[in-house]
Amino acid sequence: MEASLQYDAGRGLSGFVTLFRTELTDRIARPVGATGGETENIAEALLQGIEASGRMELTPERTIRTEYTYTHSEVTTSEAQGFTEGEPLFGVPAHMVNGWVEWRPTPTLELSLGGEYRSSRHRPDHFHEPHLGGSAQGASEALGDFRSYALFDLAGTYQASERVQLRAAVENLLDRDFVDYRPYPLRNDPSTTAYSNVYNNIREPRRLSLSVSASL
């Protein structure tokens, strides 16, 4: 279920706001119990929040675009190990922001700088690395929630001819490292040290992509 409001003031200024609510049943997710790389059905969950976006044309050659999403997530019923009723969904950030600055210096060349932000994500009390087994918890109190992060991308598009377009992009421009495992003592055996990543997912390091598009 959702409801939207769109706004267009002309003169290059527009946007929209959407309220959404989704009740999920039979949601499949990666568990945080001792089931290795398998997935489980966590029964029912709720996603609700607000999404807003805006576009502002500063000049005919320069444009700013932004998007923001707030999401409240909650496990409403659970039959899977590691998912507790009332807790946020594992891996769903409450805040997401995307933004782009676009510049067209010539009719055939367009440059853009984009950024994304993801807030911290819930680390369940039962979370552990899969190979450690169901009683090998302790990361949540030692390391806290999964960390937030921001990334930036740089891209350029060149219209070489009426039929040929060239594109280059540098993703993860600042080469942020998402492999950051920290030690923590096991809850059931403090004399044993385990390691867990402070980030919920591992994004790729800085990379360059090149592409050519041609139409016949």
C-alpha beads as a LAMMPS data file, in Angstrom:
LAMMPS data file: protein, C-alpha beads

216 atoms
215 bonds

1 atom types
1 bond types

-500.0 500.0 xlo xhi
-500.0 500.0 ylo yhi
-500.0 500.0 zlo zhi

Masses

1 110.0

Atoms # bond

1 1 1 0.000 0.000 0.000
2 1 1 1.331 3.441 -0.875
3 1 1 0.250 7.034 -1.422
4 1 1 2.210 9.608 -3.429
5 1 1 2.270 13.363 -3.889
6 1 1 4.068 14.870 -6.881
7 1 1 5.270 18.453 -7.180
8 1 1 6.348 20.384 -10.260
9 1 1 6.944 24.104 -9.893
10 1 1 8.283 24.498 -13.393
11 1 1 11.569 26.317 -13.927
12 1 1 13.414 22.998 -13.404
13 1 1 12.167 22.249 -9.874
14 1 1 10.199 19.045 -9.224
15 1 1 9.876 16.181 -6.757
16 1 1 7.616 13.645 -5.098
17 1 1 6.878 12.148 -1.684
18 1 1 5.602 8.599 -1.192
19 1 1 4.319 6.915 1.958
20 1 1 4.502 3.126 1.836
21 1 1 3.557 0.151 3.965
22 1 1 4.265 -3.457 3.021
23 1 1 3.326 -6.508 5.050
24 1 1 5.548 -9.397 4.031
25 1 1 4.667 -13.051 4.390
26 1 1 6.981 -15.998 3.839
27 1 1 10.000 -13.696 3.625
28 1 1 13.187 -15.570 2.764
29 1 1 16.345 -14.211 4.416
30 1 1 19.837 -15.307 5.384
31 1 1 19.582 -16.516 8.975
32 1 1 21.894 -15.582 11.810
33 1 1 21.649 -18.966 13.504
34 1 1 23.904 -21.951 12.877
35 1 1 22.605 -22.913 9.437
36 1 1 25.616 -21.989 7.323
37 1 1 24.862 -20.346 3.991
38 1 1 21.273 -21.567 3.785
39 1 1 18.221 -19.318 3.821
40 1 1 15.124 -19.548 5.987
41 1 1 11.518 -18.409 5.995
42 1 1 11.092 -15.873 8.818
43 1 1 7.266 -15.896 8.509
44 1 1 5.995 -12.287 8.591
45 1 1 7.584 -8.851 8.600
46 1 1 6.567 -5.206 8.190
47 1 1 8.186 -2.508 6.083
48 1 1 6.839 1.039 6.226
49 1 1 8.223 4.509 5.721
50 1 1 8.587 7.486 3.452
51 1 1 10.462 8.124 0.216
52 1 1 11.176 11.593 -1.157
53 1 1 13.050 12.783 -4.219
54 1 1 13.791 16.113 -5.821
55 1 1 15.303 17.539 -8.956
56 1 1 16.652 21.076 -9.365
57 1 1 17.948 22.509 -12.610
58 1 1 20.496 25.139 -11.574
59 1 1 21.244 26.108 -15.158
60 1 1 20.445 24.429 -18.481
61 1 1 23.792 22.607 -18.123
62 1 1 23.774 21.795 -14.374
63 1 1 21.280 19.645 -12.465
64 1 1 21.055 18.271 -8.905
65 1 1 19.002 15.167 -8.063
66 1 1 18.422 13.693 -4.601
67 1 1 16.550 10.747 -3.087
68 1 1 15.876 9.916 0.556
69 1 1 14.156 6.868 2.046
70 1 1 13.265 6.193 5.659
71 1 1 12.280 2.591 6.389
72 1 1 10.913 1.154 9.597
73 1 1 11.296 -2.624 9.472
74 1 1 10.066 -5.128 12.007
75 1 1 9.814 -8.888 12.348
76 1 1 6.169 -9.434 13.320
77 1 1 6.170 -13.238 13.580
78 1 1 9.152 -15.551 13.378
79 1 1 9.726 -19.255 13.210
80 1 1 13.431 -19.078 12.328
81 1 1 16.416 -19.199 14.633
82 1 1 18.074 -15.814 15.076
83 1 1 15.062 -13.650 14.129
84 1 1 13.240 -12.157 17.107
85 1 1 9.758 -10.683 16.947
86 1 1 9.805 -6.900 17.308
87 1 1 13.383 -6.472 16.082
88 1 1 14.314 -4.705 12.828
89 1 1 14.925 -6.846 9.773
90 1 1 18.508 -7.980 9.500
91 1 1 20.364 -5.891 6.907
92 1 1 17.707 -3.196 6.248
93 1 1 19.041 0.351 6.881
94 1 1 16.629 2.884 8.356
95 1 1 18.043 5.740 6.266
96 1 1 19.159 5.739 2.626
97 1 1 20.302 8.813 0.697
98 1 1 21.327 9.079 -2.959
99 1 1 22.420 12.204 -4.780
100 1 1 23.817 13.269 -8.140
101 1 1 25.336 16.428 -9.559
102 1 1 25.154 16.416 -13.357
103 1 1 26.959 18.786 -15.723
104 1 1 26.705 18.978 -19.484
105 1 1 29.616 21.204 -20.623
106 1 1 28.901 20.524 -24.300
107 1 1 25.898 19.069 -26.145
108 1 1 27.760 15.760 -26.565
109 1 1 29.439 15.402 -23.146
110 1 1 27.780 14.755 -19.780
111 1 1 29.619 14.371 -16.455
112 1 1 28.118 13.299 -13.132
113 1 1 29.225 12.868 -9.534
114 1 1 27.012 10.590 -7.463
115 1 1 26.944 9.622 -3.832
116 1 1 25.062 7.200 -1.601
117 1 1 24.697 6.902 2.159
118 1 1 23.399 3.932 4.123
119 1 1 22.802 4.198 7.856
120 1 1 23.843 1.563 10.368
121 1 1 22.019 -1.769 10.234
122 1 1 20.742 -3.952 13.037
123 1 1 23.096 -6.700 14.204
124 1 1 20.885 -9.294 15.951
125 1 1 21.803 -10.526 19.386
126 1 1 22.140 -14.042 17.962
127 1 1 24.429 -13.001 15.111
128 1 1 27.614 -14.969 14.528
129 1 1 29.768 -16.077 11.672
130 1 1 28.147 -19.248 10.200
131 1 1 31.133 -21.509 10.780
132 1 1 31.177 -20.780 14.535
133 1 1 27.967 -22.614 15.440
134 1 1 24.763 -21.609 17.197
135 1 1 26.266 -20.887 20.625
136 1 1 29.143 -18.779 19.318
137 1 1 27.550 -15.348 19.736
138 1 1 28.840 -12.143 21.289
139 1 1 29.433 -9.873 18.311
140 1 1 26.382 -7.685 18.971
141 1 1 27.465 -6.467 22.417
142 1 1 31.148 -6.234 21.475
143 1 1 30.864 -4.592 18.049
144 1 1 27.374 -3.068 18.050
145 1 1 25.265 -2.596 14.930
146 1 1 26.733 -2.881 11.456
147 1 1 28.346 0.411 10.482
148 1 1 26.989 3.085 8.190
149 1 1 28.881 4.092 5.069
150 1 1 29.027 6.590 2.213
151 1 1 30.237 5.948 -1.339
152 1 1 30.916 8.202 -4.328
153 1 1 30.962 7.479 -8.065
154 1 1 32.192 9.532 -11.012
155 1 1 30.881 8.991 -14.540
156 1 1 31.054 10.522 -17.979
157 1 1 29.111 9.950 -21.204
158 1 1 30.230 11.104 -24.643
159 1 1 27.997 11.015 -27.717
160 1 1 30.621 10.231 -30.336
161 1 1 28.100 10.229 -33.174
162 1 1 24.399 9.939 -33.758
163 1 1 24.633 6.178 -33.271
164 1 1 27.652 5.660 -30.966
165 1 1 27.867 6.537 -27.261
166 1 1 30.917 6.058 -25.017
167 1 1 30.693 5.790 -21.232
168 1 1 33.277 5.611 -18.453
169 1 1 32.625 5.312 -14.718
170 1 1 34.737 5.074 -11.570
171 1 1 32.788 3.315 -8.816
172 1 1 33.744 3.595 -5.140
173 1 1 35.793 6.650 -6.066
174 1 1 37.536 6.965 -2.677
175 1 1 38.269 3.208 -2.586
176 1 1 36.525 2.548 0.707
177 1 1 37.477 -0.804 2.200
178 1 1 34.569 -2.964 3.385
179 1 1 36.707 -5.826 4.660
180 1 1 37.150 -4.869 8.319
181 1 1 36.963 -7.845 10.652
182 1 1 37.227 -7.082 14.375
183 1 1 37.871 -9.495 17.260
184 1 1 35.308 -10.244 19.966
185 1 1 35.114 -12.787 22.822
186 1 1 32.547 -15.531 22.489
187 1 1 29.616 -15.083 24.844
188 1 1 29.664 -18.699 25.961
189 1 1 33.473 -18.900 26.109
190 1 1 35.187 -15.500 26.688
191 1 1 38.598 -17.130 26.481
192 1 1 37.984 -17.761 22.760
193 1 1 38.261 -14.899 20.268
194 1 1 36.184 -14.743 17.095
195 1 1 36.120 -12.159 14.278
196 1 1 33.239 -10.409 12.546
197 1 1 33.005 -7.715 9.887
198 1 1 31.825 -4.277 11.034
199 1 1 29.928 -3.938 7.731
200 1 1 26.856 -5.929 6.805
201 1 1 27.868 -6.390 3.161
202 1 1 31.141 -6.218 1.292
203 1 1 31.138 -3.741 -1.584
204 1 1 33.703 -3.925 -4.348
205 1 1 36.850 -1.768 -4.217
206 1 1 37.365 1.125 -6.623
207 1 1 36.966 0.019 -10.200
208 1 1 36.806 1.519 -13.668
209 1 1 34.177 0.425 -16.163
210 1 1 34.114 1.318 -19.854
211 1 1 31.297 0.708 -22.297
212 1 1 30.294 1.463 -25.872
213 1 1 26.702 1.584 -27.067
214 1 1 25.802 1.517 -30.725
215 1 1 22.412 1.637 -32.425
216 1 1 21.700 0.420 -35.945

Bonds

1 1 1 2
2 1 2 3
3 1 3 4
4 1 4 5
5 1 5 6
6 1 6 7
7 1 7 8
8 1 8 9
9 1 9 10
10 1 10 11
11 1 11 12
12 1 12 13
13 1 13 14
14 1 14 15
15 1 15 16
16 1 16 17
17 1 17 18
18 1 18 19
19 1 19 20
20 1 20 21
21 1 21 22
22 1 22 23
23 1 23 24
24 1 24 25
25 1 25 26
26 1 26 27
27 1 27 28
28 1 28 29
29 1 29 30
30 1 30 31
31 1 31 32
32 1 32 33
33 1 33 34
34 1 34 35
35 1 35 36
36 1 36 37
37 1 37 38
38 1 38 39
39 1 39 40
40 1 40 41
41 1 41 42
42 1 42 43
43 1 43 44
44 1 44 45
45 1 45 46
46 1 46 47
47 1 47 48
48 1 48 49
49 1 49 50
50 1 50 51
51 1 51 52
52 1 52 53
53 1 53 54
54 1 54 55
55 1 55 56
56 1 56 57
57 1 57 58
58 1 58 59
59 1 59 60
60 1 60 61
61 1 61 62
62 1 62 63
63 1 63 64
64 1 64 65
65 1 65 66
66 1 66 67
67 1 67 68
68 1 68 69
69 1 69 70
70 1 70 71
71 1 71 72
72 1 72 73
73 1 73 74
74 1 74 75
75 1 75 76
76 1 76 77
77 1 77 78
78 1 78 79
79 1 79 80
80 1 80 81
81 1 81 82
82 1 82 83
83 1 83 84
84 1 84 85
85 1 85 86
86 1 86 87
87 1 87 88
88 1 88 89
89 1 89 90
90 1 90 91
91 1 91 92
92 1 92 93
93 1 93 94
94 1 94 95
95 1 95 96
96 1 96 97
97 1 97 98
98 1 98 99
99 1 99 100
100 1 100 101
101 1 101 102
102 1 102 103
103 1 103 104
104 1 104 105
105 1 105 106
106 1 106 107
107 1 107 108
108 1 108 109
109 1 109 110
110 1 110 111
111 1 111 112
112 1 112 113
113 1 113 114
114 1 114 115
115 1 115 116
116 1 116 117
117 1 117 118
118 1 118 119
119 1 119 120
120 1 120 121
121 1 121 122
122 1 122 123
123 1 123 124
124 1 124 125
125 1 125 126
126 1 126 127
127 1 127 128
128 1 128 129
129 1 129 130
130 1 130 131
131 1 131 132
132 1 132 133
133 1 133 134
134 1 134 135
135 1 135 136
136 1 136 137
137 1 137 138
138 1 138 139
139 1 139 140
140 1 140 141
141 1 141 142
142 1 142 143
143 1 143 144
144 1 144 145
145 1 145 146
146 1 146 147
147 1 147 148
148 1 148 149
149 1 149 150
150 1 150 151
151 1 151 152
152 1 152 153
153 1 153 154
154 1 154 155
155 1 155 156
156 1 156 157
157 1 157 158
158 1 158 159
159 1 159 160
160 1 160 161
161 1 161 162
162 1 162 163
163 1 163 164
164 1 164 165
165 1 165 166
166 1 166 167
167 1 167 168
168 1 168 169
169 1 169 170
170 1 170 171
171 1 171 172
172 1 172 173
173 1 173 174
174 1 174 175
175 1 175 176
176 1 176 177
177 1 177 178
178 1 178 179
179 1 179 180
180 1 180 181
181 1 181 182
182 1 182 183
183 1 183 184
184 1 184 185
185 1 185 186
186 1 186 187
187 1 187 188
188 1 188 189
189 1 189 190
190 1 190 191
191 1 191 192
192 1 192 193
193 1 193 194
194 1 194 195
195 1 195 196
196 1 196 197
197 1 197 198
198 1 198 199
199 1 199 200
200 1 200 201
201 1 201 202
202 1 202 203
203 1 203 204
204 1 204 205
205 1 205 206
206 1 206 207
207 1 207 208
208 1 208 209
209 1 209 210
210 1 210 211
211 1 211 212
212 1 212 213
213 1 213 214
214 1 214 215
215 1 215 216
